């Protein structure tokens, strides 16, 4: 289950030309098959927390703005932007991980 790109090593001496492709052996690590499940569970938790934080911060921002409390409104807006950034980074991380796990030769 070598999913990462291999490295081609070329050794040129005065008498021989040696080219070898080297790939990581992910089967040598115990529990490597469960890594994808664990990462999927963690990203699900991050997305759920980010969505809940976005809802709470948006409601707080609306109520604080309506009551004229601009300091709380600014902090709620900052919290909402941080939550949206975390959700975007988590989604991007899922995409990046899928890209890295599915490139290279499959055995």
C-alpha positions as CSV (number, residue, x, y, z in Angstrom):
1,X,0.0,0.0,0.0
2,X,2.7,2.5,-1.0
3,X,0.7,5.6,-1.9
4,X,3.4,8.1,-1.8
5,X,5.6,9.1,-4.8
6,X,8.7,7.2,-5.2
7,X,12.2,8.5,-5.5
8,X,14.4,7.4,-8.4
9,X,18.0,7.1,-7.4
10,X,20.5,7.1,-10.2
11,X,24.1,6.2,-9.6
12,X,26.5,6.7,-12.4
13,X,30.1,5.5,-12.1
14,X,32.7,5.1,-14.7
15,X,31.6,1.5,-15.4
16,X,27.9,1.1,-14.5
17,X,24.6,3.0,-14.6
18,X,22.3,2.0,-11.7
19,X,18.7,3.3,-11.4
20,X,16.5,2.2,-8.6
21,X,13.0,3.4,-7.5
22,X,12.5,3.7,-3.8
23,X,9.0,3.8,-2.3
24,X,8.0,3.9,1.4
25,X,6.7,0.7,3.0
26,X,3.5,1.7,4.8
27,X,2.7,-1.9,5.5
28,X,5.6,-2.0,8.0
29,X,3.8,0.3,10.4
30,X,1.3,-1.4,12.7
31,X,-2.2,0.0,12.4
32,X,-1.5,2.0,9.2
33,X,-4.9,0.9,7.9
34,X,-6.7,2.6,10.9
35,X,-4.9,5.9,10.3
36,X,-7.4,6.9,7.6
37,X,-10.3,6.1,10.0
38,X,-8.8,8.1,12.9
39,X,-8.1,11.2,10.6
40,X,-11.6,11.0,9.3
41,X,-13.1,11.0,12.8
42,X,-10.9,13.9,13.9
43,X,-11.8,16.0,10.9
44,X,-15.5,15.3,11.5
45,X,-15.2,16.5,15.1
46,X,-13.4,19.7,13.9
47,X,-16.1,20.4,11.3
48,X,-18.9,20.0,13.9
49,X,-17.2,22.3,16.4
50,X,-16.5,24.9,13.7
51,X,-20.1,24.9,12.5
52,X,-21.4,25.2,16.1
53,X,-18.9,27.9,16.9
54,X,-20.0,29.8,13.7
55,X,-23.6,29.6,14.7
56,X,-23.0,30.8,18.3
57,X,-20.6,33.6,17.2
58,X,-23.1,34.8,14.5
59,X,-25.9,34.9,17.0
60,X,-23.8,36.7,19.6
61,X,-22.6,39.2,16.9
62,X,-26.2,40.0,15.9
63,X,-27.5,40.4,19.5
64,X,-24.5,42.5,20.5
65,X,-24.8,44.8,17.5
66,X,-28.5,45.2,18.1
67,X,-27.9,46.3,21.7
68,X,-25.0,48.6,20.9
69,X,-22.3,46.6,22.6
70,X,-19.6,47.0,19.9
71,X,-16.7,45.4,21.8
72,X,-18.6,42.1,22.2
73,X,-19.8,42.4,18.5
74,X,-16.2,42.7,17.4
75,X,-15.1,39.7,19.4
76,X,-18.0,37.6,18.1
77,X,-17.1,38.6,14.5
78,X,-13.5,37.6,15.1
79,X,-14.6,34.3,16.6
80,X,-16.9,33.7,13.6
81,X,-14.1,34.4,11.2
82,X,-11.7,32.1,13.1
83,X,-14.3,29.3,13.0
84,X,-14.9,29.8,9.2
85,X,-11.1,29.7,8.7
86,X,-10.8,26.5,10.8
87,X,-13.6,24.9,8.7
88,X,-11.9,25.9,5.5
89,X,-8.5,24.6,6.6
90,X,-10.1,21.3,7.7
91,X,-11.8,20.9,4.4
92,X,-8.5,21.7,2.6
93,X,-6.7,19.3,4.8
94,X,-9.1,16.5,3.9
95,X,-8.5,17.2,0.2
96,X,-4.8,17.4,0.6
97,X,-4.7,14.1,2.6
98,X,-6.8,12.4,-0.1
99,X,-4.4,13.7,-2.7
100,X,-1.4,12.4,-0.9
101,X,-2.8,9.0,-0.1
102,X,-3.9,8.3,-3.7
103,X,-0.8,9.3,-5.7
104,X,2.0,7.1,-6.7
105,X,2.0,3.4,-7.5
106,X,-0.4,1.1,-5.8
107,X,0.7,-2.4,-5.0
